[in-house]
Amino acid sequence: MSEEELREAEERRVDEAIESGDIAIKVRGLKNSFSNQVVHEGLDLDVRKGEILGVVGGSGTGKSVLMRSIIGLQMPDEGEVCVFGESMVGRSDDEALSIRKRWGVLFQGGALFSTLTVAENVEVPIREYYPNIGAELRDEIAAYKIRMTGLPTEAGPKYPSELSGGMKKRAGLARALALDPDLLFLDEPTAGLDPIGAAAFDEMTRKLQQTLGLTVFLITHDLDTLYSICDRVAVLADRKVTAVGTIDELLATDHPWIQEYFNGPRGRAATAAVAREKDKAGQTPSDGRR
Ligand SMILES: Nc1ncnc2c1ncn2[C@@H]1O[C@H](COP(=O)(O)OP(=O)(O)OP(=O)(O)O)[C@@H](O)[C@H]1O
């Protein structure tokens, strides 16, 4: 399939999804620049409700800037960003409040407040968005979210400096889940974790996504994550989303970066691991997942 055919097929699917109200995030004609450096130009992207969309691209292609544009931390030069059908660009914090409450964000490295305990970190969004919730209920919600991400209850009173890298990520995720979001943004959640910790984090993400019915926008360089939990993958290159689809669909394109990324030594190792897992489970490899 050529890139053009892939794009046309995707556009047809998007039209159907928009008609049925099935799009969580819609980005059109996005342009972002810093001084003379144009990071995005004419970038379009759709994230479907209930999917885990992996976002990949070489270093500096603008994955984090794209996420920041969607969540309102980066004002684009041009373009349209809609979340759950609501336009986000140029809206004041107050106007965007009802949509902001519907998402949670795990920034790179967890971005926990170092002077607050884990429980206090998780309570930050609750205090901010629901100031009328009392201390007792707030504590209960925080304890529940901490357990939900697989951390022991004893992690609640600890400070970030007392946690391992994996525990910090889980604490960041607990904070992202504090307001029961519909939409979760994860920026390189498995970066810096050992392979076993990364696989456990992936599995937890998938389980939470399925149990809570989340839509997940997941920036990653981790091929195992892409294969194991992503429904589709969007590729950033040449200042835009150059292709989006399942891994099998992306592999059918002849884009040089995509071919090198998925068919390079690491890509082949990830594919072989998927095949081995499927053999073990007695499944037939068909959907491109681990
Ligand atoms: N606040 C800023 N001021 C100036 N330049 C910026 C700013 N934020 C990002 N950039 C530039 O925009 C480009 C894209 O950055 P971004 O962090 O989105 O890349 P990325 O694809 O997430 O990279 P990586 O995979 O390495 O994390 C980079 O060249 C970066 O230097």
Ligand as a Chemical Component Dictionary entry (heavy atoms), coordinates in Angstrom:
data_LIG
# 
_chem_comp.id                   LIG 
_chem_comp.type                 NON-POLYMER 
_chem_comp.pdbx_formal_charge   0 
_chem_comp.three_letter_code    LIG 
# 
loop_
_chem_comp_atom.comp_id 
_chem_comp_atom.atom_id 
_chem_comp_atom.alt_atom_id 
_chem_comp_atom.type_symbol 
_chem_comp_atom.charge 
_chem_comp_atom.model_Cartn_x 
_chem_comp_atom.model_Cartn_y 
_chem_comp_atom.model_Cartn_z 
_chem_comp_atom.pdbx_ordinal 
LIG N1  N1  N 0 9.811  25.987 24.737 1  
LIG C1  C1  C 0 10.589 25.771 23.664 2  
LIG N2  N2  N 0 11.392 26.765 23.165 3  
LIG C2  C2  C 0 12.140 26.565 22.074 4  
LIG N3  N3  N 0 12.191 25.412 21.395 5  
LIG C3  C3  C 0 11.442 24.394 21.840 6  
LIG C4  C4  C 0 10.597 24.515 22.987 7  
LIG N4  N4  N 0 9.946  23.337 23.191 8  
LIG C5  C5  C 0 10.378 22.521 22.216 9  
LIG N5  N5  N 0 11.256 23.127 21.402 10 
LIG C6  C6  C 0 11.911 22.557 20.235 11 
LIG O1  O1  O 0 10.934 21.909 19.453 12 
LIG C7  C7  C 0 11.437 20.697 18.899 13 
LIG C8  C8  C 0 10.514 19.561 19.239 14 
LIG O2  O2  O 0 10.619 19.318 20.638 15 
LIG P1  P1  P 0 9.850  18.105 21.346 16 
LIG O3  O3  O 0 10.262 18.132 22.772 17 
LIG O4  O4  O 0 8.412  18.162 21.033 18 
LIG O5  O5  O 0 10.510 16.863 20.584 19 
LIG P2  P2  P 0 10.197 15.324 20.801 20 
LIG O6  O6  O 0 9.784  14.755 19.494 21 
LIG O7  O7  O 0 9.249  15.131 21.941 22 
LIG O8  O8  O 0 11.669 14.811 21.166 23 
LIG P3  P3  P 0 12.196 13.631 22.107 24 
LIG O9  O9  O 0 11.786 12.349 21.441 25 
LIG O10 O10 O 0 13.668 13.820 22.098 26 
LIG O11 O11 O 0 11.581 13.817 23.485 27 
LIG C9  C9  C 0 12.852 20.539 19.430 28 
LIG O12 O12 O 0 13.765 20.957 18.454 29 
LIG C10 C10 C 0 12.894 21.460 20.632 30 
LIG O13 O13 O 0 14.175 21.979 20.840 31 
# 
loop_
_chem_comp_bond.comp_id 
_chem_comp_bond.atom_id_1 
_chem_comp_bond.atom_id_2 
_chem_comp_bond.value_order 
_chem_comp_bond.pdbx_ordinal 
LIG N1  C1  SING 1  
LIG C1  N2  SING 2  
LIG C1  C4  DOUB 3  
LIG N2  C2  DOUB 4  
LIG C2  N3  SING 5  
LIG N3  C3  DOUB 6  
LIG C3  C4  SING 7  
LIG C3  N5  SING 8  
LIG C4  N4  SING 9  
LIG N4  C5  DOUB 10 
LIG C5  N5  SING 11 
LIG N5  C6  SING 12 
LIG C6  O1  SING 13 
LIG C6  C10 SING 14 
LIG O1  C7  SING 15 
LIG C7  C8  SING 16 
LIG C7  C9  SING 17 
LIG C8  O2  SING 18 
LIG O2  P1  SING 19 
LIG P1  O3  DOUB 20 
LIG P1  O4  SING 21 
LIG P1  O5  SING 22 
LIG O5  P2  SING 23 
LIG P2  O6  DOUB 24 
LIG P2  O7  SING 25 
LIG P2  O8  SING 26 
LIG O8  P3  SING 27 
LIG P3  O9  DOUB 28 
LIG P3  O10 SING 29 
LIG P3  O11 SING 30 
LIG C9  O12 SING 31 
LIG C9  C10 SING 32 
LIG C10 O13 SING 33 
# 
